[in-house]
């Protein structure tokens, strides 16, 4: 079971949950594919129409930026934590 950690701005698409359990692993792509089956609106906030990570969304696997681990092919082990953080802009 992989735990997906969600910040406040994304919780509305997850029924208000700050954590979701996803029964998938292996790669980040597999986790997000499984997430899309249960929470399609949330999944669309994380990935674009081509299935790629949105430019202004940062995803961490056990504290490591997934872009440094292979992007969507980043390995995700059992009991991993995947944190999703949309970038915040302003000034």
N, CA, C and O atoms as a GROMACS GRO file, in nm:
protein
  364
    1UNK      N    1   0.083  -0.118   0.000
    1UNK     CA    2   0.000   0.000   0.000
    1UNK      C    3   0.089   0.125   0.000
    1UNK      O    4   0.179   0.137   0.082
    2UNK      N    5   0.063   0.216  -0.090
    2UNK     CA    6   0.135   0.342  -0.100
    2UNK      C    7   0.046   0.451  -0.043
    2UNK      O    8  -0.074   0.454  -0.070
    3UNK      N    9   0.104   0.541   0.035
    3UNK     CA   10   0.029   0.653   0.091
    3UNK      C   11   0.057   0.777   0.008
    3UNK      O   12   0.172   0.815  -0.013
    4UNK      N   13  -0.050   0.840  -0.038
    4UNK     CA   14  -0.040   0.964  -0.114
    4UNK      C   15  -0.075   1.078  -0.021
    4UNK      O   16  -0.185   1.081   0.035
    5UNK      N   17   0.015   1.174  -0.003
    5UNK     CA   18  -0.005   1.288   0.084
    5UNK      C   19  -0.045   1.409   0.000
    5UNK      O   20   0.022   1.445  -0.096
    6UNK      N   21  -0.158   1.471   0.040
    6UNK     CA   22  -0.213   1.581  -0.039
    6UNK      C   23  -0.217   1.711   0.040
    6UNK      O   24  -0.256   1.710   0.157
    7UNK      N   25  -0.176   1.823  -0.021
    7UNK     CA   26  -0.188   1.952   0.044
    7UNK      C   27  -0.331   2.004   0.032
    7UNK      O   28  -0.411   1.951  -0.045
    8UNK      N   29  -0.362   2.106   0.108
    8UNK     CA   30  -0.496   2.166   0.109
    8UNK      C   31  -0.556   2.195  -0.027
    8UNK      O   32  -0.672   2.161  -0.050
    9UNK      N   33  -0.482   2.256  -0.121
    9UNK     CA   34  -0.542   2.290  -0.250
    9UNK      C   35  -0.590   2.170  -0.332
    9UNK      O   36  -0.672   2.187  -0.422
   10UNK      N   37  -0.540   2.051  -0.304
   10UNK     CA   38  -0.581   1.933  -0.382
   10UNK      C   39  -0.682   1.845  -0.309
   10UNK      O   40  -0.736   1.751  -0.367
   11UNK      N   41  -0.708   1.874  -0.185
   11UNK     CA   42  -0.796   1.788  -0.106
   11UNK      C   43  -0.941   1.789  -0.152
   11UNK      O   44  -1.012   1.691  -0.131
   12UNK      N   45  -0.985   1.896  -0.214
   12UNK     CA   46  -1.123   1.903  -0.264
   12UNK      C   47  -1.152   1.796  -0.366
   12UNK      O   48  -1.264   1.745  -0.372
   13UNK      N   49  -1.053   1.760  -0.446
   13UNK     CA   50  -1.070   1.656  -0.548
   13UNK      C   51  -1.059   1.516  -0.489
   13UNK      O   52  -1.078   1.416  -0.559
   14UNK      N   53  -1.027   1.508  -0.358
   14UNK     CA   54  -1.010   1.379  -0.291
   14UNK      C   55  -1.108   1.366  -0.175
   14UNK      O   56  -1.081   1.296  -0.078
   15UNK      N   57  -1.222   1.435  -0.186
   15UNK     CA   58  -1.322   1.427  -0.080
   15UNK      C   59  -1.277   1.487   0.052
   15UNK      O   60  -1.330   1.451   0.157
   16UNK      N   61  -1.180   1.577   0.048
   16UNK     CA   62  -1.130   1.642   0.168
   16UNK      C   63  -1.017   1.566   0.237
   16UNK      O   64  -0.965   1.614   0.338
   17UNK      N   65  -0.978   1.452   0.186
   17UNK     CA   66  -0.875   1.370   0.250
   17UNK      C   67  -0.737   1.432   0.234
   17UNK      O   68  -0.703   1.486   0.129
   18UNK      N   69  -0.657   1.422   0.340
   18UNK     CA   70  -0.518   1.467   0.332
   18UNK      C   71  -0.425   1.352   0.297
   18UNK      O   72  -0.310   1.374   0.257
   19UNK      N   73  -0.475   1.229   0.311
   19UNK     CA   74  -0.399   1.108   0.277
   19UNK      C   75  -0.489   1.010   0.204
   19UNK      O   76  -0.606   0.993   0.240
   20UNK      N   77  -0.435   0.947   0.103
   20UNK     CA   78  -0.507   0.842   0.032
   20UNK      C   79  -0.417   0.719   0.026
   20UNK      O   80  -0.296   0.731   0.010
   21UNK      N   81  -0.476   0.603   0.040
   21UNK     CA   82  -0.402   0.479   0.024
   21UNK      C   83  -0.427   0.426  -0.116
   21UNK      O   84  -0.542   0.416  -0.161
   22UNK      N   85  -0.320   0.393  -0.184
   22UNK     CA   86  -0.328   0.344  -0.320
   22UNK      C   87  -0.266   0.204  -0.323
   22UNK      O   88  -0.152   0.184  -0.283
   23UNK      N   89  -0.343   0.110  -0.371
   23UNK     CA   90  -0.297  -0.029  -0.377
   23UNK      C   91  -0.225  -0.053  -0.509
   23UNK      O   92  -0.274  -0.124  -0.597
   24UNK      N   93  -0.109   0.009  -0.520
   24UNK     CA   94  -0.027  -0.007  -0.641
   24UNK      C   95   0.115   0.029  -0.602
   24UNK      O   96   0.137   0.089  -0.497
   25UNK      N   97   0.205  -0.005  -0.682
   25UNK     CA   98   0.344   0.028  -0.658
   25UNK      C   99   0.426  -0.010  -0.779
   25UNK      O  100   0.372  -0.037  -0.886
   26UNK      N  101   0.552  -0.011  -0.761
   26UNK     CA  102   0.641  -0.042  -0.872
   26UNK      C  103   0.700   0.085  -0.929
   26UNK      O  104   0.820   0.108  -0.921
   27UNK      N  105   0.613   0.169  -0.986
   27UNK     CA  106   0.657   0.298  -1.041
   27UNK      C  107   0.556   0.405  -1.004
   27UNK      O  108   0.442   0.376  -0.967
   28UNK      N  109   0.599   0.528  -1.014
   28UNK     CA  110   0.508   0.640  -0.989
   28UNK      C  111   0.394   0.638  -1.090
   28UNK      O  112   0.280   0.670  -1.055
   29UNK      N  113   0.422   0.602  -1.213
   29UNK     CA  114   0.319   0.593  -1.316
   29UNK      C  115   0.208   0.496  -1.273
   29UNK      O  116   0.090   0.526  -1.289
   30UNK      N  117   0.246   0.379  -1.219
   30UNK     CA  118   0.147   0.280  -1.175
   30UNK      C  119   0.062   0.335  -1.060
   30UNK      O  120  -0.058   0.310  -1.055
   31UNK      N  121   0.124   0.407  -0.970
   31UNK     CA  122   0.050   0.467  -0.857
   31UNK      C  123  -0.050   0.569  -0.910
   31UNK      O  124  -0.166   0.569  -0.869
   32UNK      N  125  -0.007   0.656  -1.001
   32UNK     CA  126  -0.096   0.760  -1.054
   32UNK      C  127  -0.204   0.700  -1.144
   32UNK      O  128  -0.316   0.753  -1.149
   33UNK      N  129  -0.173   0.593  -1.214
   33UNK     CA  130  -0.277   0.525  -1.294
   33UNK      C  131  -0.385   0.469  -1.203
   33UNK      O  132  -0.504   0.482  -1.232
   34UNK      N  133  -0.345   0.407  -1.094
   34UNK     CA  134  -0.441   0.352  -0.997
   34UNK      C  135  -0.522   0.464  -0.934
   34UNK      O  136  -0.644   0.451  -0.915
   35UNK      N  137  -0.457   0.574  -0.900
   35UNK     CA  138  -0.525   0.690  -0.843
   35UNK      C  139  -0.632   0.743  -0.939
   35UNK      O  140  -0.741   0.780  -0.896
   36UNK      N  141  -0.601   0.746  -1.068
   36UNK     CA  142  -0.695   0.798  -1.168
   36UNK      C  143  -0.823   0.716  -1.173
   36UNK      O  144  -0.929   0.770  -1.206
   37UNK      N  145  -0.815   0.588  -1.142
   37UNK     CA  146  -0.935   0.505  -1.143
   37UNK      C  147  -1.034   0.542  -1.034
   37UNK      O  148  -1.155   0.531  -1.054
   38UNK      N  149  -0.985   0.587  -0.919
   38UNK     CA  150  -1.072   0.623  -0.807
   38UNK      C  151  -1.096   0.773  -0.795
   38UNK      O  152  -1.204   0.815  -0.754
   39UNK      N  153  -0.998   0.851  -0.831
   39UNK     CA  154  -1.006   0.997  -0.815
   39UNK      C  155  -0.964   1.067  -0.945
   39UNK      O  156  -0.857   1.128  -0.950
   40UNK      N  157  -1.045   1.058  -1.050
   40UNK     CA  158  -1.003   1.114  -1.180
   40UNK      C  159  -0.979   1.265  -1.180
   40UNK      O  160  -0.888   1.311  -1.250
   41UNK      N  161  -1.055   1.341  -1.106
   41UNK     CA  162  -1.033   1.486  -1.102
   41UNK      C  163  -0.900   1.520  -1.036
   41UNK      O  164  -0.829   1.610  -1.080
   42UNK      N  165  -0.868   1.448  -0.932
   42UNK     CA  166  -0.739   1.468  -0.866
   42UNK      C  167  -0.626   1.430  -0.961
   42UNK      O  168  -0.527   1.503  -0.973
   43UNK      N  169  -0.639   1.319  -1.027
   43UNK     CA  170  -0.536   1.274  -1.120
   43UNK      C  171  -0.513   1.376  -1.231
   43UNK      O  172  -0.400   1.394  -1.275
   44UNK      N  173  -0.619   1.443  -1.276
   44UNK     CA  174  -0.604   1.544  -1.382
   44UNK      C  175  -0.535   1.670  -1.331
   44UNK      O  176  -0.480   1.747  -1.410
   45UNK      N  177  -0.538   1.693  -1.201
   45UNK     CA  178  -0.465   1.807  -1.144
   45UNK      C  179  -0.315   1.777  -1.135
   45UNK      O  180  -0.233   1.869  -1.126
   46UNK      N  181  -0.280   1.648  -1.136
   46UNK     CA  182  -0.141   1.607  -1.123
   46UNK      C  183  -0.077   1.584  -1.259
   46UNK      O  184   0.039   1.620  -1.281
   47UNK      N  185  -0.152   1.522  -1.352
   47UNK     CA  186  -0.098   1.492  -1.486
   47UNK      C  187  -0.182   1.561  -1.592
   47UNK      O  188  -0.302   1.584  -1.574
   48UNK      N  189  -0.116   1.594  -1.702
   48UNK     CA  190  -0.185   1.660  -1.812
   48UNK      C  191  -0.254   1.559  -1.903
   48UNK      O  192  -0.256   1.439  -1.873
   49UNK      N  193  -0.311   1.606  -2.012
   49UNK     CA  194  -0.386   1.520  -2.104
   49UNK      C  195  -0.299   1.416  -2.174
   49UNK      O  196  -0.351   1.318  -2.227
   50UNK      N  197  -0.168   1.437  -2.176
   50UNK     CA  198  -0.076   1.339  -2.234
   50UNK      C  199  -0.028   1.237  -2.130
   50UNK      O  200   0.045   1.144  -2.163
   51UNK      N  201  -0.070   1.257  -2.005
   51UNK     CA  202  -0.029   1.167  -1.898
   51UNK      C  203   0.102   1.205  -1.831
   51UNK      O  204   0.152   1.131  -1.747
   52UNK      N  205   0.157   1.320  -1.869
   52UNK     CA  206   0.282   1.367  -1.810
   52UNK      C  207   0.253   1.449  -1.685
   52UNK      O  208   0.144   1.506  -1.671
   53UNK      N  209   0.349   1.456  -1.594
   53UNK     CA  210   0.333   1.540  -1.476
   53UNK      C  211   0.317   1.685  -1.520
   53UNK      O  212   0.388   1.733  -1.608
   54UNK      N  213   0.224   1.752  -1.458
   54UNK     CA  214   0.206   1.895  -1.489
   54UNK      C  215   0.332   1.971  -1.448
   54UNK      O  216   0.399   1.937  -1.351
   55UNK      N  217   0.360   2.073  -1.524
   55UNK     CA  218   0.484   2.150  -1.507
   55UNK      C  219   0.497   2.207  -1.366
   55UNK      O  220   0.607   2.208  -1.310
   56UNK      N  221   0.390   2.255  -1.310
   56UNK     CA  222   0.396   2.322  -1.181
   56UNK      C  223   0.348   2.234  -1.066
   56UNK      O  224   0.298   2.284  -0.965
   57UNK      N  225   0.363   2.105  -1.081
   57UNK     CA  226   0.332   2.011  -0.973
   57UNK      C  227   0.460   1.935  -0.941
   57UNK      O  228   0.523   1.877  -1.029
   58UNK      N  229   0.496   1.936  -0.815
   58UNK     CA  230   0.614   1.863  -0.769
   58UNK      C  231   0.568   1.737  -0.697
   58UNK      O  232   0.477   1.742  -0.615
   59UNK      N  233   0.632   1.626  -0.727
   59UNK     CA  234   0.596   1.499  -0.667
   59UNK      C  235   0.722   1.440  -0.605
   59UNK      O  236   0.827   1.433  -0.668
   60UNK      N  237   0.710   1.397  -0.480
   60UNK     CA  238   0.821   1.340  -0.406
   60UNK      C  239   0.788   1.197  -0.366
   60UNK      O  240   0.678   1.168  -0.319
   61UNK      N  241   0.883   1.109  -0.384
   61UNK     CA  242   0.870   0.970  -0.342
   61UNK      C  243   0.964   0.951  -0.224
   61UNK      O  244   1.086   0.958  -0.238
   62UNK      N  245   0.905   0.926  -0.107
   62UNK     CA  246   0.984   0.913   0.016
   62UNK      C  247   1.082   1.028   0.033
   62UNK      O  248   1.197   1.008   0.070
   63UNK      N  249   1.034   1.150   0.005
   63UNK     CA  250   1.114   1.271   0.025
   63UNK      C  251   1.206   1.310  -0.088
   63UNK      O  252   1.270   1.415  -0.081
   64UNK      N  253   1.215   1.229  -0.192
   64UNK     CA  254   1.303   1.259  -0.306
   64UNK      C  255   1.220   1.308  -0.424
   64UNK      O  256   1.117   1.249  -0.458
   65UNK      N  257   1.265   1.415  -0.487
   65UNK     CA  258   1.198   1.469  -0.604
   65UNK      C  259   1.195   1.362  -0.714
   65UNK      O  260   1.300   1.312  -0.754
   66UNK      N  261   1.076   1.328  -0.761
   66UNK     CA  262   1.063   1.220  -0.860
   66UNK      C  263   1.137   1.252  -0.989
   66UNK      O  264   1.177   1.161  -1.062
   67UNK      N  265   1.156   1.380  -1.020
   67UNK     CA  266   1.227   1.416  -1.143
   67UNK      C  267   1.373   1.372  -1.139
   67UNK      O  268   1.436   1.355  -1.244
   68UNK      N  269   1.427   1.356  -1.018
   68UNK     CA  270   1.565   1.308  -1.004
   68UNK      C  271   1.571   1.156  -0.994
   68UNK      O  272   1.679   1.098  -0.992
   69UNK      N  273   1.455   1.093  -0.987
   69UNK     CA  274   1.447   0.947  -0.973
   69UNK      C  275   1.396   0.878  -1.099
   69UNK      O  276   1.379   0.756  -1.100
   70UNK      N  277   1.372   0.955  -1.204
   70UNK     CA  278   1.323   0.895  -1.329
   70UNK      C  279   1.185   0.941  -1.368
   70UNK      O  280   1.123   0.882  -1.457
   71UNK      N  281   1.133   1.046  -1.304
   71UNK     CA  282   1.001   1.098  -1.339
   71UNK      C  283   0.892   0.996  -1.311
   71UNK      O  284   0.886   0.940  -1.202
   72UNK      N  285   0.808   0.972  -1.408
   72UNK     CA  286   0.698   0.877  -1.390
   72UNK      C  287   0.748   0.734  -1.376
   72UNK      O  288   0.674   0.646  -1.330
   73UNK      N  289   0.872   0.708  -1.416
   73UNK     CA  290   0.930   0.575  -1.400
   73UNK      C  291   1.005   0.560  -1.268
   73UNK      O  292   1.072   0.459  -1.245
   74UNK      N  293   0.994   0.660  -1.180
   74UNK     CA  294   1.059   0.652  -1.049
   74UNK      C  295   1.008   0.531  -0.973
   74UNK      O  296   0.888   0.506  -0.970
   75UNK      N  297   1.098   0.455  -0.912
   75UNK     CA  298   1.053   0.339  -0.837
   75UNK      C  299   0.977   0.379  -0.710
   75UNK      O  300   1.015   0.473  -0.639
   76UNK      N  301   0.869   0.307  -0.684
   76UNK     CA  302   0.788   0.331  -0.565
   76UNK      C  303   0.772   0.196  -0.496
   76UNK      O  304   0.707   0.105  -0.547
   77UNK      N  305   0.833   0.185  -0.378
   77UNK     CA  306   0.829   0.059  -0.305
   77UNK      C  307   0.703   0.044  -0.222
   77UNK      O  308   0.624   0.138  -0.210
   78UNK      N  309   0.684  -0.074  -0.167
   78UNK     CA  310   0.573  -0.099  -0.077
   78UNK      C  311   0.586  -0.007   0.044
   78UNK      O  312   0.696   0.016   0.095
   79UNK      N  313   0.476   0.045   0.089
   79UNK     CA  314   0.467   0.134   0.205
   79UNK      C  315   0.537   0.268   0.182
   79UNK      O  316   0.571   0.337   0.278
   80UNK      N  317   0.558   0.306   0.058
   80UNK     CA  318   0.618   0.435   0.026
   80UNK      C  319   0.519   0.548   0.050
   80UNK      O  320   0.398   0.527   0.053
   81UNK      N  321   0.573   0.668   0.069
   81UNK     CA  322   0.491   0.788   0.076
   81UNK      C  323   0.519   0.872  -0.048
   81UNK      O  324   0.634   0.902  -0.081
   82UNK      N  325   0.412   0.910  -0.116
   82UNK     CA  326   0.422   0.995  -0.234
   82UNK      C  327   0.353   1.126  -0.198
   82UNK      O  328   0.234   1.129  -0.167
   83UNK      N  329   0.429   1.234  -0.201
   83UNK     CA  330   0.375   1.366  -0.166
   83UNK      C  331   0.361   1.448  -0.293
   83UNK      O  332   0.452   1.455  -0.375
   84UNK      N  333   0.244   1.511  -0.308
   84UNK     CA  334   0.215   1.595  -0.424
   84UNK      C  335   0.206   1.739  -0.377
   84UNK      O  336   0.129   1.770  -0.286
   85UNK      N  337   0.286   1.828  -0.438
   85UNK     CA  338   0.286   1.969  -0.400
   85UNK      C  339   0.276   2.056  -0.524
   85UNK      O  340   0.371   2.064  -0.602
   86UNK      N  341   0.162   2.122  -0.544
   86UNK     CA  342   0.155   2.218  -0.654
   86UNK      C  343   0.239   2.341  -0.619
   86UNK      O  344   0.241   2.384  -0.504
   87UNK      N  345   0.306   2.396  -0.717
   87UNK     CA  346   0.385   2.517  -0.694
   87UNK      C  347   0.293   2.631  -0.658
   87UNK      O  348   0.179   2.640  -0.704
   88UNK      N  349   0.345   2.719  -0.575
   88UNK     CA  350   0.270   2.837  -0.534
   88UNK      C  351   0.343   2.958  -0.589
   88UNK      O  352   0.463   2.974  -0.568
   89UNK      N  353   0.269   3.043  -0.659
   89UNK     CA  354   0.329   3.163  -0.717
   89UNK      C  355   0.262   3.286  -0.656
   89UNK      O  356   0.151   3.279  -0.604
   90UNK      N  357   0.328   3.392  -0.665
   90UNK     CA  358   0.271   3.517  -0.614
   90UNK      C  359   0.381   3.606  -0.564
   90UNK      O  360   0.499   3.571  -0.567
   91UNK      N  361   0.340   3.721  -0.518
   91UNK     CA  362   0.443   3.811  -0.471
   91UNK      C  363   0.390   3.920  -0.390
   91UNK      O  364   0.466   4.005  -0.344
   0.00000   0.00000   0.00000
